[in-house]
C-alpha cells in the first residue's frame, strides 16, 4: 500500500473545526524519519493516526475535551497506552505574554467507556479500518495495574 493509497482526504483549514464529526485535514506535514500520519479533527476531538512503511496502522493519538481541559490517549505498537493532559503552554496572563508550545503531562484515570461512546458519535466520516482499529483499542484499554 502506498501513501497515495492511504491518503484520500480533503484539505481543511488548520483551525478548530465546527463540525461535530471528525473530518480529515488534507495538508498534514509529514516529517522525514517519522511514520506517515493522517489527522482528523472535530469540535471536541483530534485523532492522529500513524502508519508503518507497509501501510499498517502502528499507532494513534485521540485528544478529547479540546475546548476545555484537553486530554490525550496515545497507543503505539511499541509502547502501548499513555494517557496525558495537554498543557496548552499558557501561563498566568500577568507573567507570560506569549503562548508556549503545548506539551503532554501524565494524567490519571481514563474513562475508556465514555471516550468510546463519544468517539462512536463523531467517527461516521472516518475510514472503516481506522474506526475499527481505534474502537478495538479503546475497548481493550485496561488501567495500569489491572492488566
LUMMI-344323 format. One record per residue: residue in three letters; residue number from 1; x, y, z of N, C-alpha, C in turn. Coordinates in Angstrom, 2 decimals, decimal comma. Atoms other than C-alpha are relative to their C-alpha. Example, Ala and Ser with C-alpha at 12.3 -4.5 7.8 and 13.67 -1.06 7.14 Angstrom:
<rec resn="ALA" resi="1" n_east="0,89" n_north="-1,19" n_up="0,00" ca_east="12,30" ca_north="-4,50" ca_up="7,80" c_east="0,90" c_north="1,20" c_up="0,00"/>
<rec resn="SER" resi="2" n_east="-0,82" n_north="-1,19" n_up="-0,06" ca_east="13,67" ca_north="-1,06" ca_up="7,14" c_east="-0,77" c_north="1,09" c_up="0,73"/>
//
This chain:
<rec resn="UNK" resi="1" n_east="0,85" n_north="-1,18" n_up="0,00" ca_east="0,00" ca_north="0,00" ca_up="0,00" c_east="0,89" c_north="1,24" c_up="0,00"/>
<rec resn="UNK" resi="2" n_east="-0,79" n_north="-1,22" n_up="0,09" ca_east="1,41" ca_north="3,41" ca_up="-0,95" c_east="-0,64" c_north="1,09" c_up="0,84"/>
<rec resn="UNK" resi="3" n_east="0,56" n_north="-1,14" n_up="-0,73" ca_east="0,95" ca_north="6,72" ca_up="0,82" c_east="-1,21" c_north="0,57" c_up="-0,73"/>
<rec resn="UNK" resi="4" n_east="1,14" n_north="-0,50" n_up="0,77" ca_east="-1,35" ca_north="7,74" ca_up="-2,00" c_east="-1,23" c_north="-0,87" c_up="0,23"/>
<rec resn="UNK" resi="5" n_east="1,12" n_north="0,89" n_up="-0,31" ca_east="-3,49" ca_north="4,67" ca_up="-1,25" c_east="-0,58" c_north="0,31" c_up="1,38"/>
<rec resn="UNK" resi="6" n_east="0,43" n_north="-0,29" n_up="-1,37" ca_east="-3,62" ca_north="5,60" ca_up="2,45" c_east="-0,75" c_north="1,31" c_up="0,05"/>
<rec resn="UNK" resi="7" n_east="0,55" n_north="-1,34" n_up="-0,13" ca_east="-4,35" ca_north="9,29" ca_up="1,98" c_east="-0,95" c_north="0,33" c_up="-1,13"/>
<rec resn="UNK" resi="8" n_east="0,98" n_north="-0,44" n_up="0,99" ca_east="-7,52" ca_north="10,29" ca_up="0,23" c_east="-0,88" c_north="1,09" c_up="0,62"/>
<rec resn="UNK" resi="9" n_east="0,74" n_north="-1,01" n_up="-0,75" ca_east="-8,53" ca_north="13,29" ca_up="2,40" c_east="-0,23" c_north="1,27" c_up="-0,79"/>
<rec resn="UNK" resi="10" n_east="0,30" n_north="-1,31" n_up="0,56" ca_east="-9,71" ca_north="16,80" ca_up="1,69" c_east="0,68" c_north="1,06" c_up="0,85"/>
<rec resn="UNK" resi="11" n_east="-0,67" n_north="-1,06" n_up="-0,73" ca_east="-7,79" ca_north="19,92" ca_up="2,63" c_east="-1,01" c_north="0,83" c_up="0,79"/>
<rec resn="UNK" resi="12" n_east="0,83" n_north="-0,83" n_up="-0,88" ca_east="-9,32" ca_north="21,80" ca_up="5,55" c_east="0,90" c_north="1,03" c_up="0,66"/>
<rec resn="UNK" resi="13" n_east="-0,82" n_north="-1,00" n_up="-0,68" ca_east="-8,14" ca_north="24,94" ca_up="7,33" c_east="0,50" c_north="-0,53" c_up="1,35"/>
<rec resn="UNK" resi="14" n_east="-0,60" n_north="0,48" n_up="-1,24" ca_east="-5,91" ca_north="24,47" ca_up="10,39" c_east="-0,54" c_north="0,71" c_up="1,24"/>
<rec resn="UNK" resi="15" n_east="0,63" n_north="-0,53" n_up="-1,21" ca_east="-8,35" ca_north="25,91" ca_up="12,93" c_east="-0,99" c_north="-1,03" c_up="0,49"/>
<rec resn="UNK" resi="16" n_east="0,94" n_north="0,95" n_up="-0,60" ca_east="-10,72" ca_north="24,10" ca_up="15,24" c_east="-1,22" c_north="-0,12" c_up="-0,90"/>
<rec resn="UNK" resi="17" n_east="1,15" n_north="0,26" n_up="0,86" ca_east="-13,45" ca_north="22,50" ca_up="13,14" c_east="-1,28" c_north="0,32" c_up="0,76"/>
<rec resn="UNK" resi="18" n_east="1,30" n_north="-0,22" n_up="-0,60" ca_east="-17,04" ca_north="23,49" ca_up="13,80" c_east="-0,88" c_north="-1,24" c_up="-0,15"/>
<rec resn="UNK" resi="19" n_east="0,76" n_north="1,23" n_up="0,24" ca_east="-18,14" ca_north="20,00" ca_up="12,79" c_east="-0,06" c_north="-0,84" c_up="1,27"/>
<rec resn="UNK" resi="20" n_east="0,13" n_north="0,96" n_up="-1,09" ca_east="-19,45" ca_north="17,51" ca_up="15,31" c_east="0,64" c_north="-1,33" c_up="-0,38"/>
<rec resn="UNK" resi="21" n_east="-0,62" n_north="1,24" n_up="0,47" ca_east="-17,84" ca_north="14,77" ca_up="13,17" c_east="1,49" c_north="0,23" c_up="-0,24"/>
<rec resn="UNK" resi="22" n_east="-1,42" n_north="-0,05" n_up="0,32" ca_east="-14,14" ca_north="14,01" ca_up="12,83" c_east="0,16" c_north="0,04" c_up="-1,52"/>
<rec resn="UNK" resi="23" n_east="-0,26" n_north="-0,17" n_up="1,43" ca_east="-13,05" ca_north="15,26" ca_up="9,38" c_east="1,49" c_north="0,08" c_up="-0,23"/>
<rec resn="UNK" resi="24" n_east="-1,42" n_north="0,08" n_up="0,28" ca_east="-9,68" ca_north="14,80" ca_up="7,72" c_east="0,57" c_north="1,30" c_up="-0,55"/>
<rec resn="UNK" resi="25" n_east="-0,79" n_north="-1,07" n_up="0,60" ca_east="-7,12" ca_north="17,51" ca_up="7,04" c_east="0,78" c_north="-0,61" c_up="-1,15"/>
<rec resn="UNK" resi="26" n_east="-0,69" n_north="0,52" n_up="1,16" ca_east="-5,60" ca_north="17,07" ca_up="3,63" c_east="1,45" c_north="0,41" c_up="-0,10"/>
<rec resn="UNK" resi="27" n_east="-1,36" n_north="-0,52" n_up="0,11" ca_east="-2,39" ca_north="19,04" ca_up="4,11" c_east="0,72" c_north="-0,18" c_up="1,33"/>
<rec resn="UNK" resi="28" n_east="-0,68" n_north="0,31" n_up="-1,26" ca_east="-0,69" ca_north="17,32" ca_up="7,04" c_east="1,49" c_north="-0,10" c_up="-0,26"/>
<rec resn="UNK" resi="29" n_east="-1,45" n_north="0,03" n_up="0,16" ca_east="3,02" ca_north="17,94" ca_up="7,39" c_east="0,54" c_north="-1,38" c_up="0,33"/>
<rec resn="UNK" resi="30" n_east="-0,66" n_north="1,29" n_up="-0,20" ca_east="4,99" ca_north="14,72" ca_up="7,01" c_east="1,47" c_north="0,29" c_up="0,31"/>
<rec resn="UNK" resi="31" n_east="-1,37" n_north="-0,24" n_up="-0,44" ca_east="8,35" ca_north="14,61" ca_up="8,79" c_east="0,87" c_north="-1,19" c_up="-0,39"/>
<rec resn="UNK" resi="32" n_east="-0,93" n_north="1,06" n_up="0,40" ca_east="11,25" ca_north="12,63" ca_up="7,30" c_east="0,46" c_north="-0,77" c_up="1,23"/>
<rec resn="UNK" resi="33" n_east="-0,44" n_north="0,84" n_up="-1,10" ca_east="12,15" ca_north="9,69" ca_up="9,52" c_east="-1,09" c_north="-0,34" c_up="1,00"/>
<rec resn="UNK" resi="34" n_east="1,13" n_north="0,31" n_up="-0,87" ca_east="8,76" ca_north="9,65" ca_up="11,27" c_east="-1,07" c_north="-0,74" c_up="-0,79"/>
<rec resn="UNK" resi="35" n_east="1,06" n_north="0,71" n_up="0,72" ca_east="5,77" ca_north="7,44" ca_up="10,44" c_east="-0,92" c_north="0,96" c_up="-0,74"/>
<rec resn="UNK" resi="36" n_east="1,00" n_north="-0,76" n_up="0,74" ca_east="3,31" ca_north="8,68" ca_up="7,85" c_east="-1,20" c_north="0,23" c_up="0,91"/>
<rec resn="UNK" resi="37" n_east="1,12" n_north="-0,32" n_up="-0,89" ca_east="0,41" ca_north="10,43" ca_up="9,61" c_east="-1,19" c_north="0,58" c_up="-0,74"/>
<rec resn="UNK" resi="38" n_east="1,25" n_north="-0,63" n_up="0,44" ca_east="-3,20" ca_north="11,37" ca_up="8,99" c_east="-0,59" c_north="0,68" c_up="1,23"/>
<rec resn="UNK" resi="39" n_east="0,54" n_north="-0,79" n_up="-1,10" ca_east="-5,04" ca_north="13,95" ca_up="11,08" c_east="-1,47" c_north="0,28" c_up="-0,26"/>
<rec resn="UNK" resi="40" n_east="1,45" n_north="-0,23" n_up="0,06" ca_east="-8,78" ca_north="14,20" ca_up="11,77" c_east="-0,37" c_north="0,91" c_up="1,16"/>
<rec resn="UNK" resi="41" n_east="0,34" n_north="-0,98" n_up="-1,03" ca_east="-10,47" ca_north="16,98" ca_up="13,74" c_east="-1,49" c_north="0,28" c_up="0,00"/>
<rec resn="UNK" resi="42" n_east="1,38" n_north="-0,45" n_up="-0,18" ca_east="-13,88" ca_north="17,89" ca_up="15,13" c_east="0,01" c_north="1,11" c_up="1,04"/>
<rec resn="UNK" resi="43" n_east="0,11" n_north="-1,04" n_up="-1,02" ca_east="-15,16" ca_north="20,44" ca_up="17,59" c_east="0,59" c_north="-0,45" c_up="1,33"/>
<rec resn="UNK" resi="44" n_east="-0,40" n_north="0,51" n_up="-1,31" ca_east="-14,30" ca_north="18,20" ca_up="20,56" c_east="1,19" c_north="-0,95" c_up="-0,02"/>
<rec resn="UNK" resi="45" n_east="-1,04" n_north="1,03" n_up="0,07" ca_east="-11,67" ca_north="15,73" ca_up="19,30" c_east="1,00" c_north="0,27" c_up="-1,11"/>
<rec resn="UNK" resi="46" n_east="-1,02" n_north="0,12" n_up="1,04" ca_east="-8,44" ca_north="15,36" ca_up="17,36" c_east="0,40" c_north="-1,47" c_up="-0,02"/>
<rec resn="UNK" resi="47" n_east="-0,50" n_north="1,36" n_up="0,14" ca_east="-7,30" ca_north="12,00" ca_up="16,02" c_east="1,15" c_north="0,02" c_up="-1,00"/>
<rec resn="UNK" resi="48" n_east="-1,15" n_north="0,17" n_up="0,88" ca_east="-3,83" ca_north="11,42" ca_up="14,61" c_east="0,25" c_north="-1,49" c_up="-0,11"/>
<rec resn="UNK" resi="49" n_east="-0,26" n_north="1,42" n_up="0,23" ca_east="-3,13" ca_north="8,03" ca_up="13,05" c_east="1,33" c_north="-0,11" c_up="-0,72"/>
<rec resn="UNK" resi="50" n_east="-1,32" n_north="0,21" n_up="0,58" ca_east="0,41" ca_north="6,82" ca_up="12,29" c_east="0,03" c_north="-1,35" c_up="-0,71"/>
<rec resn="UNK" resi="51" n_east="-0,09" n_north="1,20" n_up="0,83" ca_east="1,23" ca_north="4,24" ca_up="9,61" c_east="1,44" c_north="-0,46" c_up="-0,16"/>
<rec resn="UNK" resi="52" n_east="-1,31" n_north="0,58" n_up="0,30" ca_east="4,16" ca_north="1,89" ca_up="9,08" c_east="0,29" c_north="0,19" c_up="-1,48"/>
<rec resn="UNK" resi="53" n_east="-0,39" n_north="-0,09" n_up="1,41" ca_east="6,08" ca_north="1,88" ca_up="5,80" c_east="-0,81" c_north="-0,95" c_up="-0,87"/>
<rec resn="UNK" resi="54" n_east="0,82" n_north="0,98" n_up="0,73" ca_east="3,94" ca_north="-1,14" ca_up="4,81" c_east="-1,46" c_north="0,43" c_up="-0,12"/>
<rec resn="UNK" resi="55" n_east="1,38" n_north="-0,49" n_up="0,09" ca_east="0,73" ca_north="0,88" ca_up="5,25" c_east="-0,90" c_north="-0,48" c_up="1,11"/>
<rec resn="UNK" resi="56" n_east="0,80" n_north="0,46" n_up="-1,14" ca_east="-0,42" ca_north="-0,71" ca_up="8,54" c_east="-0,05" c_north="1,08" c_up="1,07"/>
<rec resn="UNK" resi="57" n_east="0,10" n_north="-0,95" n_up="-1,12" ca_east="-1,69" ca_north="1,40" ca_up="11,43" c_east="0,94" c_north="-0,48" c_up="1,10"/>
<rec resn="UNK" resi="58" n_east="-0,92" n_north="0,38" n_up="-1,07" ca_east="1,05" ca_north="1,44" ca_up="14,05" c_east="-0,23" c_north="0,82" c_up="1,26"/>
<rec resn="UNK" resi="59" n_east="0,31" n_north="-0,76" n_up="-1,20" ca_east="-0,44" ca_north="3,94" ca_up="16,47" c_east="-1,02" c_north="1,09" c_up="-0,27"/>
<rec resn="UNK" resi="60" n_east="0,92" n_north="-1,13" n_up="0,12" ca_east="-2,88" ca_north="6,74" ca_up="17,16" c_east="0,06" c_north="0,82" c_up="1,28"/>
<rec resn="UNK" resi="61" n_east="0,20" n_north="-0,85" n_up="-1,16" ca_east="-3,50" ca_north="9,65" ca_up="19,49" c_east="-1,38" c_north="0,62" c_up="-0,13"/>
<rec resn="UNK" resi="62" n_east="1,35" n_north="-0,56" n_up="-0,04" ca_east="-7,06" ca_north="10,58" ca_up="20,40" c_east="-0,03" c_north="1,06" c_up="1,09"/>
<rec resn="UNK" resi="63" n_east="0,13" n_north="-1,12" n_up="-0,95" ca_east="-7,36" ca_north="14,01" ca_up="22,01" c_east="-1,48" c_north="0,32" c_up="0,13"/>
<rec resn="UNK" resi="64" n_east="1,41" n_north="-0,28" n_up="-0,25" ca_east="-10,69" ca_north="14,86" ca_up="23,63" c_east="-0,13" c_north="1,15" c_up="0,97"/>
<rec resn="UNK" resi="65" n_east="0,26" n_north="-1,22" n_up="-0,78" ca_east="-12,30" ca_north="17,78" ca_up="25,50" c_east="0,90" c_north="1,14" c_up="-0,47"/>
<rec resn="UNK" resi="66" n_east="-0,94" n_north="-0,96" n_up="0,58" ca_east="-10,33" ca_north="20,01" ca_up="23,15" c_east="-0,36" c_north="1,45" c_up="0,30"/>
<rec resn="UNK" resi="67" n_east="0,40" n_north="-1,38" n_up="-0,29" ca_east="-12,32" ca_north="23,11" ca_up="24,12" c_east="0,07" c_north="0,32" c_up="1,49"/>
<rec resn="UNK" resi="68" n_east="-0,02" n_north="-0,23" n_up="-1,45" ca_east="-11,76" ca_north="22,72" ca_up="27,87" c_east="1,31" c_north="-0,50" c_up="0,58"/>
<rec resn="UNK" resi="69" n_east="-1,15" n_north="0,59" n_up="-0,68" ca_east="-9,35" ca_north="20,52" ca_up="29,83" c_east="0,49" c_north="-1,18" c_up="-0,83"/>
<rec resn="UNK" resi="70" n_east="-0,34" n_north="1,01" n_up="1,01" ca_east="-7,84" ca_north="18,65" ca_up="26,90" c_east="0,86" c_north="-1,13" c_up="0,56"/>
<rec resn="UNK" resi="71" n_east="-0,73" n_north="1,22" n_up="-0,36" ca_east="-6,60" ca_north="15,08" ca_up="27,39" c_east="0,34" c_north="-0,75" c_up="-1,28"/>
<rec resn="UNK" resi="72" n_east="-0,42" n_north="0,78" n_up="1,16" ca_east="-4,86" ca_north="12,63" ca_up="25,05" c_east="0,25" c_north="-1,44" c_up="0,41"/>
<rec resn="UNK" resi="73" n_east="-0,33" n_north="1,42" n_up="-0,14" ca_east="-4,88" ca_north="8,85" ca_up="24,84" c_east="0,83" c_north="-0,36" c_up="-1,22"/>
<rec resn="UNK" resi="74" n_east="-0,89" n_north="0,41" n_up="1,07" ca_east="-1,95" ca_north="7,57" ca_up="22,81" c_east="0,21" c_north="-1,49" c_up="0,10"/>
<rec resn="UNK" resi="75" n_east="-0,35" n_north="1,42" n_up="0,06" ca_east="-1,45" ca_north="3,99" ca_up="21,70" c_east="0,96" c_north="-0,19" c_up="-1,16"/>
<rec resn="UNK" resi="76" n_east="-0,91" n_north="0,40" n_up="1,06" ca_east="1,54" ca_north="2,70" ca_up="19,75" c_east="0,35" c_north="-1,47" c_up="0,20"/>
<rec resn="UNK" resi="77" n_east="-0,36" n_north="1,41" n_up="-0,08" ca_east="2,57" ca_north="-0,83" ca_up="18,94" c_east="1,25" c_north="-0,19" c_up="0,86"/>
<rec resn="UNK" resi="78" n_east="-1,25" n_north="0,13" n_up="-0,74" ca_east="5,98" ca_north="-0,19" ca_up="20,51" c_east="-0,15" c_north="0,29" c_up="1,50"/>
<rec resn="UNK" resi="79" n_east="0,06" n_north="-0,45" n_up="-1,40" ca_east="4,86" ca_north="1,47" ca_up="23,78" c_east="-1,34" c_north="-0,23" c_up="0,69"/>
<rec resn="UNK" resi="80" n_east="1,31" n_north="0,21" n_up="-0,62" ca_east="1,22" ca_north="0,58" ca_up="24,38" c_east="-0,72" c_north="1,31" c_up="0,25"/>
<rec resn="UNK" resi="81" n_east="0,86" n_north="-1,14" n_up="-0,31" ca_east="-1,10" ca_north="3,10" ca_up="26,06" c_east="0,70" c_north="1,04" c_up="0,87"/>
<rec resn="UNK" resi="82" n_east="-0,38" n_north="-1,10" n_up="-0,88" ca_east="-0,38" ca_north="6,50" ca_up="27,61" c_east="-1,18" c_north="0,96" c_up="0,04"/>
<rec resn="UNK" resi="83" n_east="1,08" n_north="-0,98" n_up="-0,15" ca_east="-2,98" ca_north="8,93" ca_up="28,99" c_east="0,61" c_north="1,26" c_up="0,59"/>
<rec resn="UNK" resi="84" n_east="-0,64" n_north="-1,25" n_up="-0,40" ca_east="-1,93" ca_north="12,57" ca_up="29,30" c_east="-0,96" c_north="1,17" c_up="-0,03"/>
<rec resn="UNK" resi="85" n_east="0,66" n_north="-1,30" n_up="0,07" ca_east="-3,20" ca_north="16,05" ca_up="29,98" c_east="0,79" c_north="0,83" c_up="-1,01"/>
<rec resn="UNK" resi="86" n_east="-0,67" n_north="-0,88" n_up="0,95" ca_east="-2,44" ca_north="18,55" ca_up="27,22" c_east="0,15" c_north="1,37" c_up="0,66"/>
<rec resn="UNK" resi="87" n_east="-0,31" n_north="-1,31" n_up="-0,55" ca_east="-0,74" ca_north="21,58" ca_up="28,76" c_east="0,16" c_north="0,93" c_up="-1,19"/>
<rec resn="UNK" resi="88" n_east="0,04" n_north="-0,85" n_up="1,18" ca_east="-1,52" ca_north="24,31" ca_up="26,23" c_east="1,12" c_north="1,03" c_up="-0,06"/>
<rec resn="UNK" resi="89" n_east="-1,11" n_north="-0,94" n_up="0,03" ca_east="1,54" ca_north="26,35" ca_up="27,19" c_east="-0,39" c_north="1,41" c_up="0,35"/>
<rec resn="UNK" resi="90" n_east="0,46" n_north="-1,33" n_up="-0,40" ca_east="-0,43" ca_north="29,22" ca_up="28,63" c_east="0,20" c_north="0,16" c_up="1,50"/>
<rec resn="UNK" resi="91" n_east="-0,23" n_north="-0,28" n_up="-1,41" ca_east="0,74" ca_north="30,69" ca_up="31,92" c_east="-0,95" c_north="1,09" c_up="0,48"/>
<rec resn="UNK" resi="92" n_east="0,81" n_north="-1,12" n_up="-0,50" ca_east="-0,84" ca_north="33,33" ca_up="34,14" c_east="0,16" c_north="1,21" c_up="-0,91"/>
<rec resn="UNK" resi="93" n_east="-0,02" n_north="-1,12" n_up="0,97" ca_east="-1,76" ca_north="36,30" ca_up="31,94" c_east="0,96" c_north="1,11" c_up="0,40"/>
<rec resn="UNK" resi="94" n_east="-0,88" n_north="-1,09" n_up="-0,42" ca_east="0,29" ca_north="38,71" ca_up="34,06" c_east="1,48" c_north="-0,36" c_up="-0,07"/>
<rec resn="UNK" resi="95" n_east="-1,40" n_north="0,42" n_up="0,02" ca_east="3,51" ca_north="36,65" ca_up="33,78" c_east="0,48" c_north="-0,43" c_up="-1,37"/>
<rec resn="UNK" resi="96" n_east="-0,41" n_north="0,49" n_up="1,32" ca_east="3,55" ca_north="35,11" ca_up="30,30" c_east="-0,73" c_north="0,80" c_up="-1,06"/>
<rec resn="UNK" resi="97" n_east="0,60" n_north="-0,85" n_up="1,03" ca_east="2,99" ca_north="37,38" ca_up="27,34" c_east="-0,27" c_north="-0,73" c_up="-1,30"/>
<rec resn="UNK" resi="98" n_east="0,23" n_north="0,75" n_up="1,22" ca_east="3,04" ca_north="34,67" ca_up="24,67" c_east="-0,31" c_north="-1,45" c_up="0,33"/>
<rec resn="UNK" resi="99" n_east="0,33" n_north="1,42" n_up="-0,15" ca_east="1,73" ca_north="31,17" ca_up="24,24" c_east="1,22" c_north="-0,84" c_up="-0,34"/>
<rec resn="UNK" resi="100" n_east="-1,12" n_north="0,90" n_up="0,22" ca_east="4,34" ca_north="28,44" ca_up="24,54" c_east="-0,50" c_north="-1,25" c_up="-0,74"/>
<rec resn="UNK" resi="101" n_east="0,35" n_north="1,24" n_up="0,69" ca_east="4,39" ca_north="25,04" ca_up="22,79" c_east="-0,76" c_north="-0,93" c_up="0,93"/>
<rec resn="UNK" resi="102" n_east="0,72" n_north="0,97" n_up="-0,84" ca_east="1,76" ca_north="22,60" ca_up="24,13" c_east="0,86" c_north="-1,24" c_up="0,24"/>
<rec resn="UNK" resi="103" n_east="-0,71" n_north="1,22" n_up="-0,35" ca_east="3,21" ca_north="19,58" ca_up="25,92" c_east="-0,96" c_north="-0,96" c_up="0,70"/>
<rec resn="UNK" resi="104" n_east="0,80" n_north="1,02" n_up="-0,68" ca_east="1,83" ca_north="16,32" ca_up="27,32" c_east="0,56" c_north="-0,22" c_up="1,39"/>
<rec resn="UNK" resi="105" n_east="-0,37" n_north="0,30" n_up="-1,38" ca_east="1,85" ca_north="15,74" ca_up="31,09" c_east="-0,80" c_north="-1,24" c_up="0,42"/>
<rec resn="UNK" resi="106" n_east="0,73" n_north="1,21" n_up="-0,44" ca_east="0,97" ca_north="12,35" ca_up="32,64" c_east="-1,28" c_north="0,37" c_up="0,75"/>
<rec resn="UNK" resi="107" n_east="1,30" n_north="-0,25" n_up="-0,62" ca_east="-2,67" ca_north="12,24" ca_up="33,72" c_east="-0,52" c_north="-1,29" c_up="0,60"/>
<rec resn="UNK" resi="108" n_east="0,52" n_north="1,16" n_up="-0,72" ca_east="-4,65" ca_north="9,91" ca_up="35,90" c_east="-0,96" c_north="-0,84" c_up="-0,82"/>
<rec resn="UNK" resi="109" n_east="0,96" n_north="0,96" n_up="0,54" ca_east="-7,68" ca_north="7,78" ca_up="35,16" c_east="-0,53" c_north="0,43" c_up="-1,37"/>
<rec resn="UNK" resi="110" n_east="0,59" n_north="-0,18" n_up="1,33" ca_east="-9,02" ca_north="7,38" ca_up="31,63" c_east="-1,27" c_north="-0,82" c_up="-0,06"/>
<rec resn="UNK" resi="111" n_east="1,30" n_north="0,68" n_up="0,11" ca_east="-12,70" ca_north="6,53" ca_up="31,16" c_east="-0,17" c_north="-0,46" c_up="-1,45"/>
<rec resn="UNK" resi="112" n_east="0,05" n_north="0,48" n_up="1,39" ca_east="-12,44" ca_north="4,37" ca_up="28,05" c_east="-1,43" c_north="-0,20" c_up="-0,48"/>
<rec resn="UNK" resi="113" n_east="1,40" n_north="0,19" n_up="0,42" ca_east="-16,21" ca_north="3,68" ca_up="28,03" c_east="-0,60" c_north="1,32" c_up="-0,47"/>
<rec resn="UNK" resi="114" n_east="0,49" n_north="-1,32" n_up="0,41" ca_east="-17,04" ca_north="7,40" ca_up="27,87" c_east="0,70" c_north="0,46" c_up="-1,27"/>
<rec resn="UNK" resi="115" n_east="-0,73" n_north="-0,38" n_up="1,21" ca_east="-14,31" ca_north="8,03" ca_up="25,29" c_east="-0,52" c_north="-0,78" c_up="-1,21"/>
<rec resn="UNK" resi="116" n_east="0,53" n_north="0,83" n_up="1,08" ca_east="-15,63" ca_north="5,14" ca_up="23,18" c_east="-1,38" c_north="0,49" c_up="-0,43"/>
<rec resn="UNK" resi="117" n_east="1,34" n_north="-0,52" n_up="0,32" ca_east="-19,20" ca_north="6,47" ca_up="23,40" c_east="0,11" c_north="1,27" c_up="-0,84"/>
<rec resn="UNK" resi="118" n_east="-0,15" n_north="-1,26" n_up="0,72" ca_east="-18,08" ca_north="9,92" ca_up="22,26" c_east="0,64" c_north="-0,22" c_up="-1,38"/>
<rec resn="UNK" resi="119" n_east="-0,63" n_north="0,31" n_up="1,28" ca_east="-15,81" ca_north="8,50" ca_up="19,53" c_east="-1,03" c_north="-0,53" c_up="-0,99"/>
<rec resn="UNK" resi="120" n_east="1,03" n_north="0,58" n_up="0,88" ca_east="-18,73" ca_north="6,49" ca_up="18,12" c_east="-0,94" c_north="1,07" c_up="-0,55"/>
<rec resn="UNK" resi="121" n_east="0,86" n_north="-1,08" n_up="0,48" ca_east="-20,74" ca_north="9,72" ca_up="17,84" c_east="0,67" c_north="0,86" c_up="-1,06"/>
<rec resn="UNK" resi="122" n_east="-0,73" n_north="-0,92" n_up="0,87" ca_east="-18,01" ca_north="11,51" ca_up="15,89" c_east="0,74" c_north="-0,68" c_up="-1,15"/>
<rec resn="UNK" resi="123" n_east="-0,88" n_north="0,73" n_up="0,94" ca_east="-16,45" ca_north="8,79" ca_up="13,69" c_east="-0,65" c_north="-0,34" c_up="-1,34"/>
<rec resn="UNK" resi="124" n_east="0,75" n_north="0,45" n_up="1,18" ca_east="-19,05" ca_north="8,48" ca_up="10,89" c_east="0,63" c_north="0,34" c_up="-1,34"/>
<rec resn="UNK" resi="125" n_east="-0,67" n_north="-0,37" n_up="1,26" ca_east="-16,84" ca_north="10,16" ca_up="8,25" c_east="1,39" c_north="-0,63" c_up="-0,13"/>
<rec resn="UNK" resi="126" n_east="-1,33" n_north="0,62" n_up="0,03" ca_east="-13,69" ca_north="8,15" ca_up="9,09" c_east="-0,01" c_north="-1,28" c_up="-0,83"/>
<rec resn="UNK" resi="127" n_east="-0,11" n_north="1,29" n_up="0,69" ca_east="-12,44" ca_north="5,23" ca_up="7,00" c_east="-0,28" c_north="-1,14" c_up="0,98"/>
<rec resn="UNK" resi="128" n_east="0,41" n_north="1,13" n_up="-0,84" ca_east="-13,79" ca_north="1,92" ca_up="8,33" c_east="1,16" c_north="-0,63" c_up="0,77"/>
<rec resn="UNK" resi="129" n_east="-1,13" n_north="0,66" n_up="-0,67" ca_east="-10,35" ca_north="0,47" ca_up="9,11" c_east="0,52" c_north="0,81" c_up="1,18"/>
<rec resn="UNK" resi="130" n_east="-0,42" n_north="-0,85" n_up="-1,13" ca_east="-9,50" ca_north="3,45" ca_up="11,35" c_east="-1,01" c_north="-0,11" c_up="1,13"/>
<rec resn="UNK" resi="131" n_east="1,05" n_north="0,13" n_up="-1,02" ca_east="-12,85" ca_north="3,28" ca_up="13,16" c_east="0,17" c_north="-1,30" c_up="0,76"/>
<rec resn="UNK" resi="132" n_east="-0,11" n_north="1,31" n_up="-0,65" ca_east="-12,41" ca_north="-0,43" ca_up="13,84" c_east="1,25" c_north="-0,11" c_up="0,85"/>
<rec resn="UNK" resi="133" n_east="-1,25" n_north="0,08" n_up="-0,74" ca_east="-8,80" ca_north="-0,08" ca_up="14,94" c_east="-0,10" c_north="0,78" c_up="1,31"/>
<rec resn="UNK" resi="134" n_east="0,10" n_north="-0,84" n_up="-1,21" ca_east="-9,44" ca_north="2,80" ca_up="17,38" c_east="-1,05" c_north="-0,57" c_up="0,94"/>
<rec resn="UNK" resi="135" n_east="1,05" n_north="0,59" n_up="-0,84" ca_east="-12,68" ca_north="1,22" ca_up="18,64" c_east="0,54" c_north="-1,19" c_up="0,77"/>
<rec resn="UNK" resi="136" n_east="-0,56" n_north="1,19" n_up="-0,65" ca_east="-10,89" ca_north="-2,05" ca_up="19,38" c_east="0,99" c_north="0,38" c_up="1,09"/>
<rec resn="UNK" resi="137" n_east="-0,98" n_north="-0,41" n_up="-1,01" ca_east="-8,04" ca_north="-0,31" ca_up="21,22" c_east="-0,67" c_north="0,68" c_up="1,19"/>
<rec resn="UNK" resi="138" n_east="0,73" n_north="-0,61" n_up="-1,12" ca_east="-10,49" ca_north="1,75" ca_up="23,29" c_east="-0,68" c_north="-1,08" c_up="0,84"/>
<rec resn="UNK" resi="139" n_east="0,65" n_north="1,10" n_up="-0,73" ca_east="-12,39" ca_north="-1,43" ca_up="24,20" c_east="1,00" c_north="-0,83" c_up="0,78"/>
<rec resn="UNK" resi="140" n_east="-1,02" n_north="0,83" n_up="-0,65" ca_east="-9,15" ca_north="-3,26" ca_up="25,10" c_east="0,75" c_north="0,72" c_up="1,12"/>
<rec resn="UNK" resi="141" n_east="-0,77" n_north="-0,78" n_up="-0,99" ca_east="-7,81" ca_north="-0,45" ca_up="27,31" c_east="-0,25" c_north="-0,52" c_up="1,42"/>
<rec resn="UNK" resi="142" n_east="0,05" n_north="0,39" n_up="-1,42" ca_east="-7,03" ca_north="-1,55" ca_up="30,87" c_east="0,84" c_north="1,00" c_up="0,77"/>
<rec resn="UNK" resi="143" n_east="-0,82" n_north="-0,91" n_up="-0,81" ca_east="-5,90" ca_north="0,93" ca_up="33,53" c_east="1,26" c_north="-0,70" c_up="0,49"/>
<rec resn="UNK" resi="144" n_east="-1,26" n_north="0,57" n_up="-0,50" ca_east="-2,31" ca_north="0,40" ca_up="34,72" c_east="-0,27" c_north="-0,75" c_up="1,29"/>
<rec resn="UNK" resi="145" n_east="0,18" n_north="0,82" n_up="-1,20" ca_east="-2,20" ca_north="-2,36" ca_up="37,31" c_east="-1,17" c_north="-0,96" c_up="-0,11"/>
<rec resn="UNK" resi="146" n_east="1,15" n_north="0,88" n_up="0,15" ca_east="-5,38" ca_north="-4,06" ca_up="36,01" c_east="0,20" c_north="-1,01" c_up="-1,13"/>
<rec resn="UNK" resi="147" n_east="-0,22" n_north="0,88" n_up="1,16" ca_east="-3,86" ca_north="-5,84" ca_up="33,00" c_east="0,41" c_north="-1,39" c_up="0,43"/>
//
